[in-house]
Amino acid sequence: MQSIIRLLVERPLCSLAIYAVVGAGLVLFQANRVASDIRYSTALEAAKSYSAAVSAIRSYYSSNVVPRAREAGATIIHDYHEHEGAIPLPATLTIELGEQISQRSDGAQFRLYSNYPYPWRSDGGPRDAFESEALTAVESDSAGEYVKVEAREGGAILRYAQAVRMGPTCIACHNSRADSPKNDWKLGDIRGVQSVKIPLLSLAAIAMAKNPSDFAFMIAGVLGGLLIFGFLLKKLQSMFKEERELLVAAEQRNHELAKAKAAAEAASHAKSKFLANMSHELRTPLNAILGFSEMIGGEGFGPIGNPKYKGYAQDINSSGRHLLEIINDILDLAKIESGSFELNPENVDIETLIGESLNIVREQAEAKNLGVDFKTSPATAQIRADKRALRQILLNLLSNAIKFTQPGGRILITAHVDAAGRTVFAVEDTGIGMEPEHIPIAMTPFEQIGSVLNRSCGGTGLGLPLVLSFTELHGGKLDIVSEPGIGTTVTILFPASRTFVPAQRIA
């Protein structure tokens, strides 16, 4: 050992050469690790982009193209090439897109498969071990993803799989087809898997293929630079170590935060599920109170001795109905949050529904001397929606407008079909209005804007949040425009797929 140390001290050029070789080896080792990480992350990002693009195309095709084509009388079928005027099923379109992607020169391959293939798809199931593993893995992964790198003769490849979940339009089609391999699909069920293969190409090979002379010059420059930057290696290693320690600490904090978030979400879900399950227990005694108080107030079994008791019975009935409305709002919101609220769509006549809603709130409006009008365009006819939820949307908006509009004001409700085919409802009032920063507060459950007038108006703060939830369940959007002292306009836009115009109305 001493002889080696003496040799290195007495021959500095030899020492420098050894240090340069060792430094070059370490730098190349680090460079290779970085290059591997870059290849992996680049390939994974490309695979996710392919998968996301195909998903977006399929979703748009299912939600917009297929419904319109079906209304126009087109046939949607897997062997559409053999039928005039037919278009492919969403899955068929996705499979053909995968075939086109797989023919690209960059080596990417795409495939859609399932444990529930239709009879005519003989290759619809998993083909190899990875595809079988992916089917199992995506069901246990909350993100619905599975990634693996495999070594092949031509080089390594990255394989990415993503769950294909059932959406509203998917369920309507699959559960109604007699040849479907399964007819009890629910929202969010995993229908199958779409997988992408991306080759992990060598960065050095790419550089050599583009310009060999430039690559050789770069290698020479790197080797020469080692003599200059060798002494920085130790400092860099120290920095890398500190960075790794910081990353480990950050990952630990993120893990703890994720656990806390999961616990909070589980508690919120349990609360919502508990409230949703309390429907019978809460409503049954209230219905008894309402029924008996109405019977007493109406003197169904004969006159009451003291007239005051009749008034008390009417007060009990009125308060009970108000309490029942509050409980119904809370239970509806709890069901939506717990995911147990299911829409029952039907064709709803818009003018009739608006008229019924106005009749319910007319007495409140007349008590405050408010003018209430409504108008619909000639093209407006029916909408495919849950009638109870749609009525609740209108009643909540009208009740809010009446509540926050001072005596003598006006309220206008309109309905029309816009140029994009969407059904649009709007409730406009001349009430107290809101500041822009107060609108998010009004949209939060149980929150109220803290003004004296709002507190005097009462309420649970569930009106607008329920409107938003019911609207989003229908795939719609909500917009609020408000100005203090001028009034508020709430607009609800339902997608064109829910607009329904009977033939006689078109004529």
SETI-790273 format. One record per residue (C-alpha): residue number from 1; residue in one letter; x, y, z. Coordinates in steps of 0.25 Angstrom, whole numbers. Example, Ala and Ser with C-alpha at 12.3 -4.5 7.8 and 13.67 -1.06 7.14 Angstrom:
REM residues 2
R  resi  resn     c1     c2     c3
R     1     a     49    -18     31
R     2     s     55     -4     29
END
This chain:
REM residues 507
R  resi  resn     c1     c2     c3
R     1     m      0      0      0
R     2     q     11     10      4
R     3     s     18      7     -9
R     4     i      6     10    -17
R     5     i      4     23    -10
R     6     r     19     27    -12
R     7     l     17     24    -27
R     8     l      5     33    -28
R     9     v     12     44    -21
R    10     e     25     43    -28
R    11     r     18     42    -42
R    12     p      7     53    -42
R    13     l      4     50    -57
R    14     c      1     35    -54
R    15     s     -7     40    -42
R    16     l    -15     50    -51
R    17     a    -17     39    -62
R    18     i    -23     29    -51
R    19     y    -32     40    -45
R    20     a    -36     44    -59
R    21     v    -40     30    -63
R    22     v    -47     27    -49
R    23     g    -54     41    -51
R    24     a    -58     38    -65
R    25     g    -64     24    -61
R    26     l    -72     31    -50
R    27     v    -77     42    -59
R    28     l    -81     32    -69
R    29     f    -88     23    -59
R    30     q    -96     35    -54
R    31     a    -99     39    -68
R    32     n   -104     25    -71
R    33     r   -113     26    -59
R    34     v   -119     39    -63
R    35     a   -120     35    -78
R    36     s   -128     22    -73
R    37     d   -137     31    -65
R    38     i   -139     40    -76
R    39     r   -143     29    -86
R    40     y   -152     23    -76
R    41     s   -159     36    -73
R    42     t   -160     40    -87
R    43     a   -166     27    -91
R    44     l   -176     27    -80
R    45     e   -180     41    -83
R    46     a   -182     37    -98
R    47     a   -190     24    -94
R    48     k   -199     32    -85
R    49     s   -201     43    -96
R    50     y   -205     32   -106
R    51     s   -215     26    -96
R    52     a   -221     39    -92
R    53     a   -222     43   -107
R    54     v   -230     30   -110
R    55     s   -239     32    -98
R    56     a   -242     46   -101
R    57     i   -246     42   -116
R    58     r   -254     30   -111
R    59     s   -261     39   -100
R    60     y   -265     50   -110
R    61     y   -269     39   -120
R    62     s   -278     32   -110
R    63     s   -284     45   -104
R    64     n   -286     53   -116
R    65     v   -285     46   -130
R    66     v   -292     33   -126
R    67     p   -305     39   -120
R    68     r   -306     49   -132
R    69     a   -304     38   -142
R    70     r   -314     29   -135
R    71     e   -324     40   -135
R    72     a   -321     42   -150
R    73     g   -325     27   -152
R    74     a   -310     22   -154
R    75     t   -307      8   -149
R    76     i   -295      6   -139
R    77     i   -289     -7   -141
R    78     h   -276    -14   -141
R    79     d   -276    -19   -155
R    80     y   -280     -5   -160
R    81     h   -272     -7   -173
R    82     e   -282    -17   -178
R    83     h   -294     -8   -175
R    84     e   -297      4   -183
R    85     g   -299     17   -175
R    86     a   -294     10   -162
R    87     i   -283     15   -153
R    88     p   -274      7   -143
R    89     l   -276      4   -129
R    90     p   -268     12   -119
R    91     a   -259      0   -116
R    92     t   -258     -4   -131
R    93     l   -253     11   -134
R    94     t   -243     10   -122
R    95     i   -238     -4   -127
R    96     e   -236      2   -141
R    97     l   -229     14   -136
R    98     g   -220      5   -128
R    99     e   -216     -2   -141
R   100     q   -213     11   -148
R   101     i   -204     15   -136
R   102     s   -197      2   -137
R   103     q   -193      4   -151
R   104     r   -186     17   -148
R   105     s   -171     17   -150
R   106     d   -167     21   -136
R   107     g   -170      7   -131
R   108     a   -182     10   -122
R   109     q   -193      0   -121
R   110     f   -207      1   -116
R   111     r   -217    -10   -112
R   112     l   -231    -10   -105
R   113     y   -235    -23    -99
R   114     s   -244    -29    -88
R   115     n   -249    -41    -80
R   116     y   -263    -38    -85
R   117     p   -261    -38   -101
R   118     y   -272    -39   -110
R   119     p   -274    -52   -117
R   120     w   -269    -47   -130
R   121     r   -256    -42   -124
R   122     s   -248    -55   -124
R   123     d   -235    -48   -119
R   124     g   -242    -39   -109
R   125     g   -236    -45    -97
R   126     p   -221    -44    -91
R   127     r   -211    -49   -101
R   128     d   -199    -50    -91
R   129     a   -194    -50    -77
R   130     f   -194    -35    -76
R   131     e   -208    -33    -81
R   132     s   -213    -43    -71
R   133     e   -205    -36    -60
R   134     a   -211    -23    -64
R   135     l   -225    -27    -63
R   136     t   -223    -31    -49
R   137     a   -214    -19    -45
R   138     v   -223     -8    -50
R   139     e   -235    -13    -41
R   140     s   -226    -11    -28
R   141     d   -220      2    -33
R   142     s   -228     14    -30
R   143     a   -221     21    -42
R   144     g   -225      9    -51
R   145     e   -211      8    -57
R   146     y   -200     -2    -58
R   147     v   -186     -1    -64
R   148     k   -175    -11    -66
R   149     v   -161    -11    -74
R   150     e   -158    -23    -82
R   151     a   -145    -28    -89
R   152     r   -146    -32   -103
R   153     e   -136    -36   -114
R   154     g   -137    -23   -121
R   155     g   -136    -15   -108
R   156     a   -145    -12    -95
R   157     i   -159     -7    -97
R   158     l   -168      0    -87
R   159     r   -182     -5    -86
R   160     y   -193      3    -80
R   161     a   -207     -1    -77
R   162     q   -219      7    -72
R   163     a   -233      3    -68
R   164     v   -245      6    -77
R   165     r   -257     10    -68
R   166     m   -271     10    -71
R   167     g   -278     24    -73
R   168     p   -292     27    -74
R   169     t   -293     26    -89
R   170     c   -285     12    -88
R   171     i   -295      7    -78
R   172     a   -307     11    -86
R   173     c   -302      3    -98
R   174     h   -296     -9    -92
R   175     n   -307    -12    -82
R   176     s   -317    -11    -93
R   177     r   -310    -21   -104
R   178     a   -315    -35   -104
R   179     d   -301    -40   -109
R   180     s   -293    -32    -98
R   181     p   -285    -42    -89
R   182     k   -290    -35    -77
R   183     n   -303    -27    -75
R   184     d   -302    -22    -61
R   185     w   -291    -11    -62
R   186     k   -290      1    -53
R   187     l   -284     14    -54
R   188     g   -269     13    -51
R   189     d   -268     -2    -54
R   190     i   -255     -6    -61
R   191     r   -259    -11    -75
R   192     g   -245    -14    -80
R   193     v   -231     -9    -82
R   194     q   -224     -1    -92
R   195     s   -209     -4    -93
R   196     v   -198      4   -100
R   197     k   -184     -2   -104
R   198     i   -172      8   -105
R   199     p   -158      4   -109
R   200     l   -147      9    -99
R   201     l   -137     14   -110
R   202     s   -123     17   -106
R   203     l   -120     32   -106
R   204     a   -105     29   -111
R   205     a   -111     21   -122
R   206     i   -120     32   -126
R   207     a   -109     42   -126
R   208     m   -100     33   -134
R   209     a   -111     31   -145
R   210     k   -113     46   -146
R   211     n    -98     50   -148
R   212     p    -87     41   -144
R   213     s    -76     52   -146
R   214     d    -83     61   -136
R   215     f    -85     49   -126
R   216     a    -70     46   -127
R   217     f    -66     60   -125
R   218     m    -76     61   -113
R   219     i    -69     48   -107
R   220     a    -55     55   -108
R   221     g    -60     68   -102
R   222     v    -66     60    -90
R   223     l    -53     52    -88
R   224     g    -45     65    -89
R   225     g    -54     72    -79
R   226     l    -52     61    -69
R   227     l    -38     67    -66
R   228     i    -44     80    -62
R   229     f    -57     76    -55
R   230     g    -51     64    -48
R   231     f    -48     71    -35
R   232     l    -63     75    -34
R   233     l    -68     61    -34
R   234     k    -67     59    -19
R   235     k    -75     72    -17
R   236     l    -85     68    -27
R   237     q    -87     54    -19
R   238     s    -89     62     -6
R   239     m   -100     70    -13
R   240     f   -106     58    -19
R   241     k   -106     52     -5
R   242     e   -113     64      1
R   243     e   -123     64    -10
R   244     r   -127     50     -8
R   245     e   -128     52      7
R   246     l   -138     63      4
R   247     l   -145     55     -6
R   248     v   -147     44      4
R   249     a   -152     54     14
R   250     a   -162     60      4
R   251     e   -167     46      0
R   252     q   -169     43     15
R   253     r   -177     56     17
R   254     n   -185     53      4
R   255     h   -188     39      9
R   256     e   -193     44     22
R   257     l   -201     55     16
R   258     a   -207     44      6
R   259     k   -211     35     18
R   260     a   -217     47     25
R   261     k   -225     51     13
R   262     a   -230     37     11
R   263     a   -234     36     25
R   264     a   -242     49     24
R   265     e   -248     45     11
R   266     a   -252     32     17
R   267     a   -259     39     29
R   268     s   -266     48     20
R   269     h   -271     37     12
R   270     a   -276     29     24
R   271     k   -283     42     29
R   272     s   -290     43     15
R   273     k   -294     29     15
R   274     f   -299     29     29
R   275     l   -308     41     26
R   276     a   -313     35     13
R   277     n   -317     22     21
R   278     m   -324     31     31
R   279     s   -335     34     21
R   280     h   -346     25     26
R   281     e   -342     27     41
R   282     l   -344     43     39
R   283     r   -355     43     30
R   284     t   -365     33     37
R   285     p   -367     41     50
R   286     l   -368     54     42
R   287     n   -379     48     33
R   288     a   -387     44     45
R   289     i   -385     58     51
R   290     l   -390     64     38
R   291     g   -402     54     36
R   292     f   -407     56     50
R   293     s   -405     71     51
R   294     e   -413     72     37
R   295     m   -424     63     43
R   296     i   -425     72     56
R   297     g   -424     85     48
R   298     g   -435     80     38
R   299     e   -444     75     50
R   300     g   -445     62     43
R   301     f   -452     55     55
R   302     g   -460     67     60
R   303     p   -458     81     65
R   304     i   -447     85     74
R   305     g   -452     91     87
R   306     n   -442    103     87
R   307     p   -440    110     73
R   308     k   -425    113     78
R   309     y   -422     98     77
R   310     k   -426     98     62
R   311     g   -416    109     60
R   312     y   -405    102     68
R   313     a   -408     89     59
R   314     q   -406     97     46
R   315     d   -393    103     52
R   316     i   -388     89     55
R   317     n   -391     85     41
R   318     s   -384     97     35
R   319     s   -372     95     43
R   320     g   -372     80     40
R   321     r   -372     82     25
R   322     h   -361     92     26
R   323     l   -353     83     34
R   324     l   -356     72     24
R   325     e   -351     80     13
R   326     i   -338     83     20
R   327     i   -336     68     23
R   328     n   -339     64      9
R   329     d   -328     74      4
R   330     i   -318     69     14
R   331     l   -321     54     10
R   332     d   -320     57     -5
R   333     l   -307     64     -3
R   334     a   -302     52      5
R   335     k   -306     42     -5
R   336     i   -299     50    -16
R   337     e   -286     51     -8
R   338     s   -287     36     -4
R   339     g   -289     33    -19
R   340     s   -303     26    -16
R   341     f   -312     36    -23
R   342     e   -317     30    -36
R   343     l   -323     38    -47
R   344     n   -337     33    -53
R   345     p   -337     40    -67
R   346     e   -350     42    -75
R   347     n   -355     52    -85
R   348     v   -359     64    -77
R   349     d   -368     75    -83
R   350     i   -361     88    -80
R   351     e   -373     97    -81
R   352     t   -381     88    -72
R   353     l   -370     87    -62
R   354     i   -367    102    -61
R   355     g   -382    104    -59
R   356     e   -383     94    -48
R   357     s   -371    100    -41
R   358     l   -377    114    -42
R   359     n   -390    109    -35
R   360     i   -382    104    -23
R   361     v   -375    117    -21
R   362     r   -386    126    -25
R   363     e   -391    129    -11
R   364     q   -378    133     -6
R   365     a   -376    142    -18
R   366     e   -389    149    -16
R   367     a   -387    150     -1
R   368     k   -375    159     -5
R   369     n   -382    166    -16
R   370     l   -372    161    -26
R   371     g   -375    160    -41
R   372     v   -371    146    -47
R   373     d   -371    143    -62
R   374     f   -366    132    -71
R   375     k   -364    130    -85
R   376     t   -359    119    -94
R   377     s   -354    119   -109
R   378     p   -363    112   -119
R   379     a   -352    101   -121
R   380     t   -352     97   -106
R   381     a   -360     85   -104
R   382     q   -354     74    -95
R   383     i   -342     70    -88
R   384     r   -337     56    -84
R   385     a   -335     57    -69
R   386     d   -338     53    -55
R   387     k   -351     60    -53
R   388     r   -350     61    -38
R   389     a   -336     66    -39
R   390     l   -340     76    -50
R   391     r   -352     81    -42
R   392     q   -343     83    -30
R   393     i   -333     91    -38
R   394     l   -344    100    -42
R   395     l   -350    101    -28
R   396     n   -337    104    -22
R   397     l   -333    115    -32
R   398     l   -347    121    -31
R   399     s   -347    120    -15
R   400     n   -334    127    -15
R   401     a   -339    138    -24
R   402     i   -351    141    -16
R   403     k   -343    140     -3
R   404     f   -333    151     -7
R   405     t   -342    160    -15
R   406     q   -348    172     -8
R   407     p   -363    174     -9
R   408     g   -367    180    -22
R   409     g   -356    174    -30
R   410     r   -357    164    -42
R   411     i   -353    150    -45
R   412     l   -352    144    -59
R   413     i   -349    130    -63
R   414     t   -346    126    -77
R   415     a   -343    113    -85
R   416     h   -338    112    -99
R   417     v   -329    103   -108
R   418     d   -316    110   -112
R   419     a   -308    109   -125
R   420     a   -300     97   -120
R   421     g   -313     89   -117
R   422     r   -312     90   -102
R   423     t   -324     93    -93
R   424     v   -322    106    -85
R   425     f   -330    110    -73
R   426     a   -328    124    -66
R   427     v   -334    130    -54
R   428     e   -332    145    -53
R   429     d   -336    154    -41
R   430     t   -335    169    -37
R   431     g   -330    165    -23
R   432     i   -319    169    -14
R   433     g   -308    162    -22
R   434     m   -294    157    -18
R   435     e   -280    162    -19
R   436     p   -271    153    -29
R   437     e   -263    147    -17
R   438     h   -276    143    -10
R   439     i   -281    134    -21
R   440     p   -271    122    -17
R   441     i   -276    123     -3
R   442     a   -291    122     -7
R   443     m   -287    109    -15
R   444     t   -281    102     -3
R   445     p   -291     93      5
R   446     f   -295     99     18
R   447     e   -288    113     16
R   448     q   -295    126     16
R   449     i   -291    140     12
R   450     g   -290    147     26
R   451     s   -299    159     23
R   452     v   -310    164     32
R   453     l   -320    162     21
R   454     n   -316    148     18
R   455     r   -316    144     32
R   456     s   -330    149     33
R   457     c   -334    141     21
R   458     g   -330    128     28
R   459     g   -328    115     20
R   460     t   -318    104     21
R   461     g   -308    108     11
R   462     l   -311     96      2
R   463     g   -319    102     -9
R   464     l   -309    105    -19
R   465     p   -299     94    -15
R   466     l   -311     84    -18
R   467     v   -314     91    -31
R   468     l   -299     90    -35
R   469     s   -299     75    -31
R   470     f   -312     71    -39
R   471     t   -307     79    -51
R   472     e   -293     72    -51
R   473     l   -300     58    -50
R   474     h   -307     62    -63
R   475     g   -294     66    -69
R   476     g   -298     80    -69
R   477     k   -291     93    -65
R   478     l   -295    105    -55
R   479     d   -292    119    -57
R   480     i   -295    131    -48
R   481     v   -294    146    -51
R   482     s   -297    155    -40
R   483     e   -296    170    -36
R   484     p   -299    176    -22
R   485     g   -312    184    -23
R   486     i   -315    180    -37
R   487     g   -318    165    -36
R   488     t   -314    151    -40
R   489     t   -315    142    -52
R   490     v   -313    127    -50
R   491     t   -311    120    -63
R   492     i   -312    104    -65
R   493     l   -307     98    -78
R   494     f   -311     83    -81
R   495     p   -303     76    -92
R   496     a   -309     75   -105
R   497     s   -310     60   -103
R   498     r   -321     62    -93
R   499     t   -329     72   -103
R   500     f   -342     65   -108
R   501     v   -351     71   -119
R   502     p   -363     62   -123
R   503     a   -366     61   -137
R   504     q   -379     69   -136
R   505     r   -373     80   -129
R   506     i   -362     81   -141
R   507     a   -373     81   -151
END
